[in-house]
């Protein structure tokens, strides 16, 4: 019986149905199902197919990312957390961190300096607007499911 299933599995792979399975172990974090003479893996909640492997990739939870974004996202931690090694995500996280440092620096400069107040206030206003808009944009992206992780995989719903 196992030889028969193995033969069917090899035949399906050769014919191009890569997501075919024979037993549940083929599905990693999923269950092997058969419908209409087609076998496939049904992944557990929070897992998806990635890199030609079945049910092997764990998605980030939307609620966790939203909390990180709200609580410390102003410093880019949400981008660092979601990066999964993506240089773009790490770079954007660094930009958010740098913007936070500029805002804090301008605020300190405003408190300590009595000269050039207009320029300091102008600089503080611009950097603060940029900082808040990046922060709020990330909340919206998480809430509307348009903030994938660094590998382009969508977040797992609430």
Buried (B, 14 or more C-beta within 10 A) or exposed (E): EEEEBEEEBEEBEEEEBEBBBBEEEBBBBBEBEEEEEEBBBEBBEBBBBBEEEBBBBBBBBBEBBBBBBBEEBBBBBBBBBBBBEBEEBBEBBEBBBEBBEBBEEBBEBBEEEEEEEEEBEEBBEEBBEBBEEBBEEBBEBBEEEEBBBBBEBBBBEE
